[in-house]
Amino acid sequence: MKIIKILINLVLAISISNAVASCKPSISTVIPKKPTVMATLDLFNVIEDKVKVEIKVTNLDSDTISYYLPKIVPGTYQNNNYGKYVEDFQALDKEGNVLYTQKFGDNRWKINNVQKLDRITYLVNDTFDTENSHSIFSPTGSNILKNKSFVLNLYAFVGYFSGLKESKYKLFVKHPTSLEASTSAIEIIPEKSLENINYDMDFFVFKRYAEVADSPIMYSAPDQVTFTVNGIEILLSVYSPNKIHRAARLMPQMERMIRAQRNFLGEINATKKYSILLYLSSTKKEDAHGFGALEHNASTVVVLPESLSHKKLNEALTDIVSHEFFHIVTPLTIHSEEIHDFDYNNPKMSEHIWLYEGTTEYFSLLFQISQGLITKEDFFERLHDKIKVSKTFDDTVSFTEMSKNILVDPYLKDYRNVYEKGALISMCLDIIMREKSDGAYGILDLIKNLSAEFGIDTPFKDNELFKTIQELSYKEINDFLENHVIQGQPINYEFYFDKVGVKYGVLNEKSSYFLHEQEPFVKGSENTKEIQFESNGNFNSFLNNIGIKAGDILLNINNKAYNIKNIYDLFGDSNEWKIGDDITFRIKRDGQEMTLKSNVVEPTVEKSILEQNTSATLQQKKLFKSWIND
């Protein structure tokens, strides 16, 4: 608010010749103070498994204002509606009188008489212990376990006022002295500490609400280790309810992995501190069951079962944390305006999930092979698995269209494919650039150049990214993106693998009539005594040729009846069949009996392969070496 005062001063000067009157206006400007939001979380006085939150804000100049909890947060691709977990919402004046509020939907509270507003208070329920009643993925949720553990994704506890997302936030967390905060947020240490043996108060300051939402905190009995990798301070904090796993024992593998990632990324450096907050679930009914992680600018929240062996836990952490750590590059360094100015309740999604999730997932595989953490065979197997899984989705969907509409059907059901085909898209781009540059330039180089072009504080425009990528790479890259990312044309992986001397294709492998590699195509039911063809439907050429479908019930073959009592006769009888003989199956499908007739053909199953070509040319070998640092 600007107040302009015009001061007219009449100064009379009497001289021996004339009297002169003079006036001069002066302007005084008062700059209003920017509202500061102060939030307090009480982890000491937990009320029926709920945390009390108090929000105070100063210098409001409106009659009404709305307070929001997020509907969705960055890094997630579903509406979680965190306001659902808020109870007893009240707006109060300085005397403690309740002001009139209205609730709209799950996440918005409108407050009247704002000039009288002193604070708002409410209780927050957690999500871990009610996962059977909602779909919030554990690492994106919250946990309240009094005096033991608190997983605070702060966006589930602290909201924002309309028009004030850019305001400074001061956060106070009252907690039992037996618990310690693990976070990448910088704690402000007061000059004078509290003199209370039962609880302590932590203090954090955030420049804007986006920083609050991006700064998870885990409170638990201290089990932390810190180490430094190439200038980044790494915090590993572990909550293991039965003390089965300890941070110190997990540290060597984490240090080895992150050191390999830093070596892989080179000069890309988006953060000076990174925290791994590992919550290990007891997997009891009231505990977390959604295993994985959520990325943040300088940390990741990981939820895994405590029952994993040390070896399996290390393997899971390597795969999961490596993916999340690479998010410091995409989308946390390279991102569109939609992500930079994220709307937590009316989000506009970016069309580049292939970059944010696909490239990140590809890097999590590529760095492991290029830094010698896995073998070539492991690398091929993981790529091969991604191809197989990706083909279970619609292979003609436009990734840009899916990305923009990921929150709604039919695109939401295809989200998982961003980790499969999304990674394969980045792999193909990598191979194309290796070929065009004679091995000198790949997708990591492109990402480095995009980081220099944009960066944390400079988002790109969604519809201009492909043009910038072409300027930083090759026309062929833009052609690929147009055909396979925008238009959704299926990718011929064999074509791209051949450029680096890798064979990909389908072989026909011999099979028995009702069995392949000790896996039967049929199963018997103890209840009905019937023989049923397996539901996965991956049958051999003989069963496909005769027309068998998943779920069919076998009644007889050539008039010989079969059931669970003589199921093993199937394998013996089929050994007597001759190629070309007539054969008749009597089956039951959807309750209706049917007769299927054909000839006996040699049973084979299709098996896809992905392996290095021993006959590769020198150029293919050169590109292969530059691709995986072989």
C-alpha positions, 0 to 999 in steps of 0.5 A, a space after each residue: 500500500 502506498 500513501 502519498 502525502 503532499 506537504 505544502 510548506 510556505 516559506 516566507 522570506 523577507 528581503 530588503 527588495 521583495 517578499 517571495 513565497 515558495 512551496 515544495 511537495 515531498 512524497 513519502 512511500 510506505 512499503 507494506 510488509 509481506 505476510 509471513 506464515 508461521 506453522 507449528 506442529 505438535 509431535 509431543 502431545 499427540 491426540 488419538 494418533 493425530 497431530 495438532 497444527 497451528 497456523 498464524 499469518 500476519 499483515 493480511 489486507 483482505 476481508 476473506 481468504 482461503 486456506 488449502 491442503 494440496 490435492 496433488 504434489 509434484 512427483 505424484 500422478 494421482 489426486 491424493 486430496 490431503 485435506 481429507 485427513 484434516 479434522 476440527 478445523 477452526 479459525 480463531 481471533 486473539 481472544 480464542 473466539 471462533 470465526 466463521 469458515 466454510 469448507 469447499 470440497 476436500 481441500 479448501 477452507 474459506 475464512 471470513 472476518 480476516 481482519 480479526 484472524 489470529 490463527 487457525 488450528 486443526 488436527 491431521 490424521 496419518 495415512 500409513 495405518 489406513 492404507 486399506 481405505 485409500 490409494 495414497 502411495 506410502 512414500 507420499 503419505 504420512 505416519 504418526 507413531 507416538 514417541 516412536 516415529 513420524 514421517 512428515 511429508 510436510 504438504 500433508 500437514 501444512 497448507 497455503 493461503 490463497 495468493 500467499 504461496 510465495 510468502 516466507 514460512 517459519 516452521 516450529 516442530 515440538 517433539 519428544 527429546 528422544 526423537 531426532 529430525 532427519 531432513 535436508 532442511 536447514 534447522 535454525 538453532 536458537 540462541 537460547 535452548 528450551 530447558 525442558 527434559 521432555 520435549 524440544 522445539 525445532 525451527 526451520 525457515 522456507 522461502 516459499 510454500 514450494 520449499 515446504 512441500 519439498 522438505 520431508 522430515 522424519 523424526 525417530 530415535 537417532 540412527 543416522 550416518 553422514 558421508 560426503 561424495 564429491 562435495 555432496 553431504 549425504 545423510 542416511 537415516 533409518 527407522 527399523 521398528 525391530 532394529 533389524 537394520 542399521 544405518 551404519 551397515 547400509 552405508 557402504 553400499 549407499 556410498 558406493 552407489 552414490 559415488 558411482 552416480 556422481 562419477 556418472 553425472 560429472 559436473 552436473 551438481 544441483 544440490 550440496 546436501 541430500 538425505 535418504 529417509 528410510 522407513 522400514 515397515 513392519 508390514 502389519 495391517 496398520 503399517 505401510 504396504 506401498 513400497 518405493 520412494 518419492 523424490 524431492 530436490 534434496 532428499 527422498 522418502 523410501 518405504 520398504 519392508 523391514 523383513 528384507 534380508 540385508 542383501 535384498 535391502 541393499 539391492 532394493 535401495 540401489 535400484 530405488 534410491 539411484 532412480 530418485 537421486 537422478 531426479 536432482 537432474 530431471 525434473 528438479 533441475 530441468 523442468 517446465 513452467 507447469 512444474 516450476 509454478 505447480 498448482 497444488 489444487 488445479 494442476 496443469 500437467 507437463 507433457 514431458 513425463 518421458 523426460 522426467 521419469 523415463 530418462 531418470 529410470 534409464 540413467 538408473 540402469 545406465 550408470 550401473 553398467 557404465 560404473 561396473 556395478 552390474 554385468 552386461 548380462 544383467 543390463 540386457 536382462 533389465 532392458 529386455 524386461 522393460 520391453 516385455 512389460 511395455 508391450 503389455 500396455 497400449 504401444 500406440 499411445 502418444 506419450 505427450 498426450 498421455 503425460 498432459 492427461 495423466 490424472 484421468 482415464 484412460 491415460 492414468 492406467 498407462 502411467 506405469 509405462 513411463 518407467 518401461 517404454 519411457 526408459 526405452 525412449 531415452 535409450 533409443 535417443 542415446 543410441 541415435 546420438 552415439 551413432 551421429 556423433 561417432 560415439 562422442 555424444 549421448 543423452 547424458 551430454 544432452 541433459 548436461 547441455 539442457 541443464 546449462 540452458 535452463 536450470 533450477 530457476 529457469 523453466 522451459 516452455 512445454 511446447 518449445 522443449 523439442 525445438 531446443 533439444 534439436 538445436 542441442 543435438 540432431 534432426 534425427 532426434 527430433 524426428 524420433 520424438 515426433 514419430 514415437 513420443 508425439 505420434 505414438 508409433 511403436 518402436 522397432 527396438 531391433 533396428 536401434 540395438 543393431 546400431 550398437 551390435 546387440 541382437 534383439 529378436 524372437 526365437 522359436 524354442 522347442 516345447 512339450 505339448 503341455 509343459 515348457 521348462 518345468 512350467 505346465 500349461 495346465 493345472 488341476 483343481 482340488 475342488 472341481 477335480 477338473 483340468 484347466 489351462 493356465 490363465 497367463 495364456 502364454 501357450 505353445 504353437 500346438 495349443 494355439 493352433 488348436 484354439 485353446 484359450 486361457 481358462 478353458 477346461 479340458 474334458 477329453 482328447 480323442 474321446 479319452 476323458 481327463 481329470 485331476 486323477 489322471 492328469 499325468 496321463 496327458 504327458 505320457 499319452 502326448 509322447 505317442 502322438 505323431 506330427 500330422 495326426 488328427 486330434 480332437 479336444 473336447 473342452 468347456 469354455 464359459 460353461 459351454 462345451 465345445 469341440 476343437 479339431 486340428 492336426 498335431 504340430 510340433 510344439 514350440 514357444 516364442 522366446 525373445 533374446 537380447 544379447 551382444 552380437 559376436 559378429 558385430 562390425 568394428 563400428 558397432 563395437 565402437 558405438 557399443 563401447 561408448 554407449 555403456 563404457 565397456 
